[in-house]
Amino acid sequence: MLNECSIFAQLTTQGKRVENEKNYPSLRALRLCELIPRGDAKIAKENKLMRTIVVIITALLITSSASPQADIASVNGKRQKRIVIRNATIVDGSGKPAAGPYDIAIEGDVIKQIQGIDPVAAAEGRARRPEKGDVEIDAKGKYVLPGLINLHGHTHDERGGKPMPVEYCLKLWLASGITTVRDVGAGRKTLSWREDSAAGRIAAPRIFAYGVFQGGPATTPELARARVREL
């Protein structure tokens, strides 16, 4: 059985961009969700964390077995120069029906190629397909989706007063396909985790921190200003 966390550790990275994007009009919907930055060099440099490659093979989360592929232990948590996902069905987020099969080739932090496959030509060995990758993932019968956005989440390092590694919370989100989190009621710890995430120091979704006022309504302008400064 494939470990879903290790799969997402291989596949998810923020700052992915698509080479020759105009050739892939179906990716415009992903742009609306900020899942494929416009090749901004600063963003690409700052966001080195493995996170949003815009591919989530959801069937890996519900299947008990998979086709033979690279030994997971040998690639888990490691950056690969070239990853190729084969035979995937893509849901591009535009509202169109799922389509496929496609091969997807990723090199470094760039989605280099999204190649449609003619099943007949593939069966006859004459289909045009991307070259072999350092890691190959057979996504036959599986789906590739845009990263999901959690609009109301809470980053925790404790539960019921008992300490809990924050990595558990963050990696659980990644394993569920969540690549962006709107953290409501965020505190100073959340701000620290947000910075660590943006700098690539921890494996985590992109975190947007939203503070809240505590202790009832602000009844005077002075109290309101004090609470804003506290936030």
C-alpha positions in Angstrom: 0.0 0.0 0.0 1.4 3.4 -0.9 1.7 5.9 1.9 -0.4 8.9 0.9 1.8 11.3 2.9 4.9 10.1 1.0 3.1 10.5 -2.3 2.2 14.1 -1.5 5.7 14.8 -0.3 7.0 13.8 -3.7 4.3 15.6 -5.7 3.4 18.8 -4.0 5.5 21.9 -4.3 4.6 25.6 -4.2 5.9 27.8 -7.0 5.3 25.4 -9.9 4.9 27.1 -13.2 4.1 25.8 -16.7 6.4 26.1 -19.6 4.7 27.3 -22.8 1.5 27.8 -20.8 -0.4 29.2 -23.8 -0.4 25.6 -25.1 -2.5 24.5 -22.2 -5.7 26.7 -22.0 -7.3 24.3 -19.6 -4.9 25.6 -16.9 -6.5 29.1 -16.9 -8.9 28.0 -14.1 -6.0 26.9 -12.0 -4.5 30.4 -12.3 -7.7 31.8 -10.7 -6.9 29.7 -7.6 -3.3 31.0 -7.5 -2.2 27.4 -7.9 0.2 28.1 -10.7 2.1 31.4 -10.2 3.0 33.4 -13.3 6.6 32.4 -13.2 7.5 35.3 -10.8 11.2 34.7 -10.0 10.9 36.1 -6.5 8.0 33.7 -5.7 9.8 30.8 -7.3 12.9 31.5 -5.2 11.1 32.1 -1.9 8.7 29.2 -2.2 11.0 26.2 -2.4 8.9 24.0 -0.1 7.5 20.9 -1.6 3.8 21.7 -1.8 1.6 22.5 -4.8 2.5 20.9 -8.0 -1.2 21.1 -8.9 -1.4 17.3 -8.9 -3.3 15.3 -6.3 -3.9 11.7 -7.3 -6.9 11.2 -5.1 -7.4 7.6 -5.8 -4.1 6.9 -4.0 -5.9 7.9 -0.8 -8.6 5.3 -1.2 -7.0 2.4 -2.9 -5.2 -0.4 -1.0 -2.7 -1.2 -3.7 -1.1 0.3 -6.8 0.8 -0.7 -9.9 4.5 -1.4 -9.3 6.5 1.8 -9.4 9.5 3.4 -7.8 10.3 2.1 -4.3 8.6 4.7 -2.1 11.2 4.6 0.7 14.0 5.5 -1.8 12.3 8.7 -2.9 10.2 9.8 0.1 10.9 13.3 1.2 13.6 13.9 -1.5 13.5 16.4 -4.4 13.6 14.6 -7.7 15.0 16.3 -10.9 12.3 14.8 -13.1 8.9 13.2 -12.2 6.6 11.8 -14.8 3.0 10.9 -14.0 1.6 8.5 -16.6 -2.0 7.8 -17.7 -3.6 10.4 -15.5 -7.2 11.7 -15.7 -7.2 15.5 -15.2 -9.8 17.5 -13.5 -8.6 21.1 -14.3 -11.1 23.0 -12.1 -12.7 24.9 -14.9 -16.0 23.0 -14.7 -15.3 20.8 -17.7 -15.6 17.0 -17.3 -12.5 15.1 -16.4 -10.3 14.3 -19.4 -7.5 11.9 -20.1 -5.4 10.0 -20.3 -2.5 12.4 -20.0 1.2 12.1 -19.2 2.6 15.0 -17.0 6.3 15.7 -16.9 7.8 17.9 -14.1 11.4 19.0 -14.1 12.7 20.8 -11.0 9.9 23.4 -10.2 8.5 23.5 -13.8 5.6 21.5 -15.3 7.4 20.9 -18.6 4.8 18.9 -20.5 1.2 17.8 -20.4 0.8 15.3 -23.2 -2.5 13.8 -24.3 -2.4 10.1 -25.1 -4.2 8.2 -27.8 -5.0 4.8 -26.2 -4.9 3.0 -29.5 -1.5 4.4 -30.5 -0.3 3.7 -27.0 -1.4 0.1 -27.2 0.5 -0.2 -30.5 3.6 1.4 -29.1 3.6 4.4 -31.4 2.1 7.1 -29.1 4.1 10.3 -28.5 5.0 10.3 -24.7 7.4 12.2 -22.5 10.8 10.7 -21.8 11.4 8.6 -18.7 11.6 10.4 -15.4 13.8 9.8 -12.3 10.5 8.8 -10.6 7.5 7.4 -12.6 4.0 7.3 -11.2 1.3 5.2 -12.9 -1.9 7.2 -12.5 -4.1 4.9 -14.5 -7.6 4.9 -13.0 -6.6 7.9 -10.8 -7.2 11.6 -11.0 -5.0 14.7 -11.0 -6.6 17.8 -9.4 -5.8 21.4 -8.5 -4.6 21.8 -4.9 -7.5 22.3 -2.4 -8.0 25.4 -0.3 -9.2 25.1 3.3 -11.1 28.3 4.0 -11.4 27.8 7.7 -8.6 25.9 9.4 -6.7 26.0 12.7 -3.0 25.1 12.9 -2.4 23.2 16.2 0.5 22.1 18.2 -1.7 20.7 21.0 -5.1 19.0 21.4 -7.0 19.0 24.7 -4.1 20.5 26.5 -1.7 17.8 25.3 1.3 18.6 23.1 1.1 17.5 19.5 3.8 18.0 16.8 2.5 20.7 14.5 3.9 18.7 11.6 1.1 16.2 12.2 -1.5 18.9 11.4 0.4 20.3 8.5 1.2 17.0 6.8 -2.3 15.7 7.3 -3.5 18.7 5.3 -1.0 18.0 2.6 -1.9 14.3 2.5 -5.6 15.3 2.1 -4.7 17.5 -0.9 -4.9 20.8 0.9 -2.2 23.2 -0.3 -3.6 26.5 1.0 -5.1 27.2 4.4 -6.9 30.2 5.7 -6.1 30.0 9.5 -8.8 31.7 11.5 -8.1 32.9 15.0 -4.4 32.8 14.2 -1.9 33.7 17.0 1.8 34.5 17.1 2.7 30.8 16.6 0.7 30.8 13.4 2.6 33.8 12.1 5.9 31.9 12.8 4.6 28.8 11.0 3.4 31.0 8.1 6.9 32.4 7.7 8.5 29.0 8.0 6.2 27.7 5.3 6.8 30.5 2.9 10.6 30.1 3.4 10.5 26.4 2.8 11.7 25.5 6.3 8.8 23.2 7.0 6.5 21.0 4.9 3.2 22.8 5.0 0.5 24.3 2.9 0.6 28.0 2.2 -0.8 29.7 5.3 -2.9 32.8 5.4 -3.3 34.0 9.0 -6.4 35.7 10.2 -6.5 37.2 13.7 -9.7 37.7 15.7 -10.7 40.0 18.6 -10.9 38.3 22.0 -12.9 39.2 25.1 -16.1 40.6 23.6 -16.8 43.7 21.5 -14.6 46.8 21.5 -16.9 49.4 23.1 -14.7 52.5 22.6 -12.4 53.7 19.8 -9.4 53.5 22.2 -10.2 49.8 23.0 -10.6 49.1 19.3 -7.3 50.7 18.4 -5.6 48.7 21.2 -6.9 45.4 19.9 -5.8 46.2 16.4 -2.3 47.0 17.6 -2.4 43.7 19.6 -3.3 41.8 16.4 
